[in-house]
Amino acid sequence: MIKSGLPQQQHLIMSKGSQQLERFIFWSRWLQAPLYLGLIVAQGIYVWLFMAELGHLLTSVFESGGHISETETMLVVLGLIDVVMIANLLIMVIIGGYETFVSRLDLEDHPDQPEWLSHVNAGVLKIKLSTAIIGISSIHLLKTFINAANIAEHTIMWQVIIHVVFLISALAMAMVDKMMNQTVLLSKH
């Protein structure tokens, strides 16, 4: 009888140890919370940069008596759009990442809840992020083309190559996500 009870006790001890390890691993997701707080600080810095750049544009317009070139205006406005797109990317990472990897946000009845948050998961977040990165890259590329006379051909070539790589990567991620969703659907039938 003593021999038969010993393995059962060992199994119980190992099971409790395993549960504690699993709880600790599950708890470790909270280590990401300060990272999201840091991204919120970065968001604040982008707001500051946006306002400073807008202030520079307004100052240029007033100091020149309204005679600012269209190219200069377009480059500044594209810079502002770039900051907004990066801020949007930060919001997706902060809210979507926190909701997906740390803890659910209790926003069910909140009138300002973003539409995309109700169906966010790691796959959707990857696609949204890659789309945002392509948008940001497009803005940078457009700024480069507008200012092409002042930029080395080598730099332009590499920006185009990097943009194409972003496009191909996004397409590959979308295809993989679609295949994974189809596999999940097939496994449910």
Protein Blocks (a to p, Z undefined) as FASTA:
>chain_A
ZZmmmmmmmmmmmmmmmmmmmmmmmmmmmmmmmmmmmmmmmmmmmmmmmmmmmmmmmmmm
mmnnopacfklmmmmmmmmmmmmmmmmmmmmmmmmmmmmmmoccdfklpmklcfklmmgc
fklmmmmmmmmmmmmmmmmmmmmmmmmmmpcfklmmmmmmmmmmmmmmmmmmmmmmmmmm
mmmmmmmZZ
